[in-house]
């Protein structure tokens, strides 16, 4: 074993011992903690435990390898035991690289926002009514994906088009890791199909944009009333449908940044106000998070782009029953399954794997 490899293993072993010590500390603190403190400690323990499990597996394999090598160096070892030791050593040396890879992945720094709920924003882009119909398809896709994951999907705001499409939709996805999973969906999505409004049978290309934000808690972003301009007005559906007789729709503008949120779904002004504040808080939290981690995250405007046809992260081609994610070159010939939410899992998992590989490579550099 080279000196560099040995030093790397020594550093990992020392880290494993620190992880084990920290787990023991948390166990002792949890045993004596008051109820108000217990939840925070339990969450920290739940996050640490799988990392320690991977660390202990790696350490166990390293120790086994050392013992087996020592056995094979013993001249008094009989032939049968020597053969068994060789077989065991071969097994350990096959398993050890993957165990080390899994441990290093678990040790990579995680963005604390990844475990949070997500705020999902979908807007029709280029393509008129067809773009709005496609945005509606995406909204349903994410709702079904959330159901598949066992998450709760709450529509906070919906602005429909004349034909039942979506001009703009905002939803809250409630579930552990929702943001960390859905963050790869941010960007421009492109559809190629024959629109229902097309009489000549020609294939059109349209787009919709998706932005994904981690949900912020009240303690993350403190909003001063003097920094908010709150306006109310009557809400109405497409073409003036469902006109509300009261001014229940709410627009909140954060004066220092110019960020503005409009929510008109609920007939209750108080509910719309609460939802608008939640979305505004998420946008401000993401803005501050990106400022702190500049270079790690794209600006929100880069997430959603301009909606131009030339920009895209994924193409949904109806005539060919094909979905292609252009970032990783993955193509699935199961468009229906993707839009149903289930096959979307395969794309999400591939994007997560690519992200893990990239971060591992950066960590090793």
FENTA-V8763 format. One record per helix or strand. SS is the DSSP state (@ for helix, = for strand). FROM is the first residue (numbers start at 1). TO is the last residue. Records with the same first field share a line. If there is no record, write none. Layout:
# FENTA-V8763
SS->FROM-TO, FROM-TO
This chain:
# FENTA-V8763
@->3-32, 35-72, 79-107, 112-115, 128-149, 178-185, 225-227, 238-240, 269-292, 300-304, 335-339, 344-364
=->118-124, 152-160, 166-174, 187-193, 204-214, 228-233, 249-254, 259-263, 294-294, 297-297, 314-317, 322-325, 330-332
